[in-house]
Amino acid sequence: MDHRHILRALSGLLIVLFVAMISTTVVSVALPQIIGSLDGTQSQYTWVVTATLLASTASTPIWGKLADLFSKKLLLQIAIGLFVVSSIACGFAQSTEQLIAFRAVQGLGMGALQVLVQVIIAAMISPKERGRYNGYLGGVMAVATVGGPLLGGFITDASWLGWRWCFFIAVPFTLLASVMLARTLHLAEVRRPDTKVDYLGASLIAAGVSLLLLWVTFVGGDFDWISWQTGLMVGGSVVILGAAVLVEARVKEPVVPLHVVRRRDPALAIVASLAVGMAMFGGAVFLGQYFQIGRGYSPTEAGLLTIPLMAGVLVSSTVAGRLVSKTGKVKPYIVTGVVVLALGFLGLSFIDHETPLVAVSLGMLGVGAGVGMSMQNLVLVLQNTVPLSEIGAASGAITFFRSLGGTMGVSVLGAVLAHQVANKIAHGLAELGIDPAASGSGGSTLNVAAMAPQIQEVVRAAYGDATGHIFLISACIAVVGVVASLFLTPTKLRDSVDL
């Protein structure tokens, strides 16, 4: 496809990517209000996010593999339909349990949209030229991430809309993108009817990861770290994931191609993506909660306060994308990005409920700049090493591990936050001579507005002070990404679409 036709098709693909990303960011700022209005708990708050990421993570390798076997355009249209139906269902949810279930289905569509957009772009454009178009991708991701919280805050605060429109708003954009892609996207499809999808391997991967995340969510609260439940869940997860590796090593068409993952650069790119995803998703999810519950700002104000994070993503991804295409080199920008990400989280680890907003903004700017420079370029490293026939599985693999990192990050940091908050609230209420069980807070409910003023102060201080702890964990995770990126081979990106 020439430049004009690529741009026409790319416009529809970018809308799809925008919708998939904004469906998460719109909800991020509104989530404290949503969970509060549905009388949900801190654990359920985490699971509204985790369920989406988990379903997206588990299904990503399957969508990537299907893209190598069947029509990429048809798969994209199926994913759009799934996403639209699940978004409408989320908007009509009447309880947190329903919302978590519908968000899991929405995660299947989101995972498909994100990986299929990358696969289709890789099928149209060579790795070296892709840096230029990755700038557009980074820009769209940044606008979705900047505009999402603002839009979510506005929708939540508007009495004539309400939080349910955070889910409905994605539907018209998705339908528009579907019509555009039907008219502009024309790919030469290679039919491979003799191949099979490895459903057993995909099921084992999903089961193993899910069991491990369930353990992370409940350990320390519902049962002890050293207990028979821990042994059963962790041991079961190890056995299931071990079985998945054996299956993937034996089948003809594995969901996660081990021969790609075993190579040095793809393996290092995956480890770095895992760390970036874990740090980014884990940290960003709780910023909206910090500003609203810890600092007392409205959803709209919380959205505005996250602008430095998104501005960092927008500027750094666009500039780095242009420089990658110009030089053909990618390693320097990845290393710089992951270092800046770690430093940004380190700065955020010092915040509490009274930290000046300028200091918080500088930390967020560093995190955003680091994500913008590293995330898409790590995908590029992997895509540069595989032939076109494996681009779907390879893209699915790195997206899977990045989403897995994000899912684990949200689960682990959510569990740490819930534990810290419960302890701080109990301590604060004890100093006031109030029984936590009788106060109606106990660290579980997020409906802060319904509490007495003195209890509100304790709860806000607890959330504000506990958030710094989870950002310190994010900084440590980002250091793993720094080490992995330093060992990447400094190679030139190829000029052709295929090897």
Disulfide bonds with the S-S distance in Angstrom:
none
